[in-house]
Amino acid sequence: MKKLLLIISLMIFGGTALMAEDKNNGMIVRISEIEVYPEYLEEYLKFAVEVAEDSVQKESGVVSIYPMMLISDNHQIRILEIYENQEAYKNHIASKHFQKYKQGTLHMVKSLNLVDTYQLSEENFKRIFKKSKSIK
């Protein structure tokens, strides 16, 4: 049943991603809103960090998998996901490290909402990763 729900949600949200993709020069830009059960928080964070690092390092089409925790509620996780294109996204969700994360954390996640977005300023979008001098 969980696999069926995952497939249905990917179909629904994948379609939304295709619409936003047009306004992002083919890129997919998403914010994943995740609430984790308190008893699984530490374990979930290990999975999230591992999949983020593996995805950015190993997948050329993954621009960003940037997990963050809300200061006001540390059970609320947000992940900024940026993919070069739809093919990069499909490759990502089929990757061994993503499947390990997804299957390993299913019981830890209380809620998941995938929010597809598009840029309001194309010029600023191009500058984002070049600007910070604090990143070494």
Secondary structure, 3 states (H helix, E strand, C coil): CHHHHHHHHHHHHHHHHHHHHHHCCCCEEEEEEEEECHHHHHHHHHHHHHHHHHHHHHCCCEEEEEEEECCCCCCEEEEEEEECCHHHHHHHHHCHHHHHHHHHHHHHEEEEEEEEECCCCHHHHHHHHHHCCCCC
